[in-house]
Protein backbone atom coordinates (compact mmCIF):
# COMPACT_ATOMS: atom_id res chain seq x y z
CA UNK A 1 0.00 0.00 0.00
CA UNK A 2 1.29 3.46 -0.90
CA UNK A 3 1.65 5.74 2.15
CA UNK A 4 -0.90 8.37 1.21
CA UNK A 5 -4.40 9.38 2.24
CA UNK A 6 -6.51 10.42 -0.71
CA UNK A 7 -9.85 11.01 1.02
CA UNK A 8 -11.04 11.75 4.55
CA UNK A 9 -14.79 11.26 5.08
CA UNK A 10 -16.53 12.79 8.08
CA UNK A 11 -19.84 11.34 9.19
CA UNK A 12 -22.12 14.30 9.90
CA UNK A 13 -25.61 14.73 11.32
CA UNK A 14 -26.59 17.30 8.67
CA UNK A 15 -24.70 17.55 5.37
CA UNK A 16 -26.10 21.02 4.62
CA UNK A 17 -24.89 22.33 7.99
CA UNK A 18 -21.48 20.79 7.29
CA UNK A 19 -21.37 22.53 3.91
CA UNK A 20 -22.18 25.84 5.56
CA UNK A 21 -19.33 25.33 8.03
CA UNK A 22 -16.62 24.11 5.65
CA UNK A 23 -17.52 25.96 2.42
CA UNK A 24 -19.18 29.13 3.66
CA UNK A 25 -17.45 29.49 7.02
CA UNK A 26 -13.91 28.23 6.37
CA UNK A 27 -13.81 28.79 2.60
CA UNK A 28 -13.01 25.20 1.55
CA UNK A 29 -13.51 24.81 -2.23
CA UNK A 30 -16.45 22.45 -2.84
CA UNK A 31 -17.05 20.31 -5.89
CA UNK A 32 -20.38 20.57 -7.70
CA UNK A 33 -23.00 18.16 -6.37
CA UNK A 34 -26.30 16.98 -7.74
CA UNK A 35 -29.64 18.01 -6.27
CA UNK A 36 -30.17 14.52 -4.86
CA UNK A 37 -26.60 14.11 -3.60
CA UNK A 38 -26.14 13.14 0.03
CA UNK A 39 -22.37 13.62 -0.05
CA UNK A 40 -20.25 16.76 -0.38
CA UNK A 41 -16.64 16.80 -1.60
CA UNK A 42 -14.04 19.50 -0.94
CA UNK A 43 -10.73 19.67 -2.80
CA UNK A 44 -7.80 20.19 -0.43
CA UNK A 45 -4.10 20.38 -1.18
CA UNK A 46 -3.05 16.76 -1.67
CA UNK A 47 -6.31 15.11 -0.60
CA UNK A 48 -10.10 15.41 -0.52
CA UNK A 49 -12.51 15.92 2.36
CA UNK A 50 -16.03 14.53 2.11
CA UNK A 51 -19.10 14.90 4.30
CA UNK A 52 -21.57 12.00 4.39
CA UNK A 53 -24.55 11.29 6.66
CA UNK A 54 -23.19 9.71 9.85
CA UNK A 55 -25.74 6.88 10.00
CA UNK A 56 -25.11 6.02 6.32
CA UNK A 57 -21.35 6.01 6.87
CA UNK A 58 -21.71 3.68 9.88
CA UNK A 59 -23.99 1.41 7.85
CA UNK A 60 -21.48 1.34 4.98
CA UNK A 61 -18.69 0.35 7.38
CA UNK A 62 -21.00 -2.14 9.13
CA UNK A 63 -20.41 -0.60 12.58
CA UNK A 64 -22.91 0.77 15.11
CA UNK A 65 -23.67 4.48 15.10
CA UNK A 66 -23.97 4.80 18.86
CA UNK A 67 -22.26 8.17 19.28
CA UNK A 68 -19.75 6.65 21.69
CA UNK A 69 -17.73 9.85 22.11
CA UNK A 70 -14.14 10.51 21.10
CA UNK A 71 -13.16 8.25 18.22
CA UNK A 72 -9.43 8.62 18.76
CA UNK A 73 -8.98 10.61 15.53
CA UNK A 74 -8.14 14.27 15.01
CA UNK A 75 -7.42 16.21 11.84
CA UNK A 76 -4.57 18.70 11.69
CA UNK A 77 -3.84 21.88 9.79
CA UNK A 78 -0.30 23.23 10.04
CA UNK A 79 0.59 26.84 9.35
CA UNK A 80 3.80 28.88 9.40
CA UNK A 81 3.14 31.28 12.27
CA UNK A 82 1.50 31.52 15.67
CA UNK A 83 -0.57 34.44 14.40
CA UNK A 84 -2.02 32.18 11.71
CA UNK A 85 -2.95 29.61 14.36
CA UNK A 86 -4.89 32.22 16.33
CA UNK A 87 -6.51 33.61 13.18
CA UNK A 88 -7.70 30.20 11.97
CA UNK A 89 -9.08 29.26 15.39
CA UNK A 90 -11.02 32.56 15.39
CA UNK A 91 -12.24 31.86 11.85
CA UNK A 92 -13.48 28.40 12.85
CA UNK A 93 -15.38 29.78 15.85
CA UNK A 94 -16.89 32.56 13.72
CA UNK A 95 -18.03 29.89 11.24
CA UNK A 96 -19.90 27.98 13.96
CA UNK A 97 -17.20 25.73 15.35
CA UNK A 98 -16.34 25.38 19.03
CA UNK A 99 -13.00 26.34 20.53
CA UNK A 100 -11.96 23.18 22.39
CA UNK A 101 -8.46 24.20 23.46
CA UNK A 102 -7.11 27.72 23.05
CA UNK A 103 -3.73 27.91 21.33
CA UNK A 104 -0.73 27.61 23.63
CA UNK A 105 2.93 26.65 23.69
CA UNK A 106 3.34 22.89 23.26
CA UNK A 107 5.65 20.40 24.93
CA UNK A 108 7.38 19.89 21.56
CA UNK A 109 8.19 23.58 21.14
CA UNK A 110 5.42 24.61 18.76
CA UNK A 111 2.12 26.40 19.25
CA UNK A 112 -1.29 24.78 18.78
CA UNK A 113 -4.96 24.78 19.67
CA UNK A 114 -8.07 22.75 18.83
CA UNK A 115 -11.53 23.44 17.47
CA UNK A 116 -14.48 21.14 16.85
CA UNK A 117 -16.70 21.37 13.79
CA UNK A 118 -20.52 21.31 14.28
CA UNK A 119 -20.43 17.49 14.54
CA UNK A 120 -17.63 17.44 17.08
CA UNK A 121 -14.81 16.41 14.71
CA UNK A 122 -11.60 17.74 16.25
CA UNK A 123 -9.10 19.84 14.29
CA UNK A 124 -5.71 20.84 15.62
CA UNK A 125 -4.21 24.04 14.22
CA UNK A 126 -0.47 24.22 14.82
CA UNK A 127 2.66 26.10 13.92
CA UNK A 128 6.03 24.40 14.06
CA UNK A 129 8.76 24.86 16.57
CA UNK A 130 10.62 28.06 15.91
CA UNK A 131 14.37 27.78 15.66
CA UNK A 132 16.78 30.25 17.20
CA UNK A 133 18.01 32.70 14.62
C-alpha positions in Angstrom: 0.0 0.0 0.0 1.3 3.5 -0.9 1.6 5.7 2.2 -0.9 8.4 1.2 -4.4 9.4 2.2 -6.5 10.4 -0.7 -9.9 11.0 1.0 -11.0 11.7 4.6 -14.8 11.3 5.1 -16.5 12.8 8.1 -19.8 11.3 9.2 -22.1 14.3 9.9 -25.6 14.7 11.3 -26.6 17.3 8.7 -24.7 17.5 5.4 -26.1 21.0 4.6 -24.9 22.3 8.0 -21.5 20.8 7.3 -21.4 22.5 3.9 -22.2 25.8 5.6 -19.3 25.3 8.0 -16.6 24.1 5.6 -17.5 26.0 2.4 -19.2 29.1 3.7 -17.4 29.5 7.0 -13.9 28.2 6.4 -13.8 28.8 2.6 -13.0 25.2 1.6 -13.5 24.8 -2.2 -16.5 22.4 -2.8 -17.0 20.3 -5.9 -20.4 20.6 -7.7 -23.0 18.2 -6.4 -26.3 17.0 -7.7 -29.6 18.0 -6.3 -30.2 14.5 -4.9 -26.6 14.1 -3.6 -26.1 13.1 0.0 -22.4 13.6 0.0 -20.2 16.8 -0.4 -16.6 16.8 -1.6 -14.0 19.5 -0.9 -10.7 19.7 -2.8 -7.8 20.2 -0.4 -4.1 20.4 -1.2 -3.0 16.8 -1.7 -6.3 15.1 -0.6 -10.1 15.4 -0.5 -12.5 15.9 2.4 -16.0 14.5 2.1 -19.1 14.9 4.3 -21.6 12.0 4.4 -24.5 11.3 6.7 -23.2 9.7 9.9 -25.7 6.9 10.0 -25.1 6.0 6.3 -21.3 6.0 6.9 -21.7 3.7 9.9 -24.0 1.4 7.8 -21.5 1.3 5.0 -18.7 0.3 7.4 -21.0 -2.1 9.1 -20.4 -0.6 12.6 -22.9 0.8 15.1 -23.7 4.5 15.1 -24.0 4.8 18.9 -22.3 8.2 19.3 -19.8 6.6 21.7 -17.7 9.8 22.1 -14.1 10.5 21.1 -13.2 8.3 18.2 -9.4 8.6 18.8 -9.0 10.6 15.5 -8.1 14.3 15.0 -7.4 16.2 11.8 -4.6 18.7 11.7 -3.8 21.9 9.8 -0.3 23.2 10.0 0.6 26.8 9.3 3.8 28.9 9.4 3.1 31.3 12.3 1.5 31.5 15.7 -0.6 34.4 14.4 -2.0 32.2 11.7 -3.0 29.6 14.4 -4.9 32.2 16.3 -6.5 33.6 13.2 -7.7 30.2 12.0 -9.1 29.3 15.4 -11.0 32.6 15.4 -12.2 31.9 11.9 -13.5 28.4 12.8 -15.4 29.8 15.8 -16.9 32.6 13.7 -18.0 29.9 11.2 -19.9 28.0 14.0 -17.2 25.7 15.3 -16.3 25.4 19.0 -13.0 26.3 20.5 -12.0 23.2 22.4 -8.5 24.2 23.5 -7.1 27.7 23.0 -3.7 27.9 21.3 -0.7 27.6 23.6 2.9 26.7 23.7 3.3 22.9 23.3 5.7 20.4 24.9 7.4 19.9 21.6 8.2 23.6 21.1 5.4 24.6 18.8 2.1 26.4 19.2 -1.3 24.8 18.8 -5.0 24.8 19.7 -8.1 22.7 18.8 -11.5 23.4 17.5 -14.5 21.1 16.9 -16.7 21.4 13.8 -20.5 21.3 14.3 -20.4 17.5 14.5 -17.6 17.4 17.1 -14.8 16.4 14.7 -11.6 17.7 16.2 -9.1 19.8 14.3 -5.7 20.8 15.6 -4.2 24.0 14.2 -0.5 24.2 14.8 2.7 26.1 13.9 6.0 24.4 14.1 8.8 24.9 16.6 10.6 28.1 15.9 14.4 27.8 15.7 16.8 30.2 17.2 18.0 32.7 14.6 
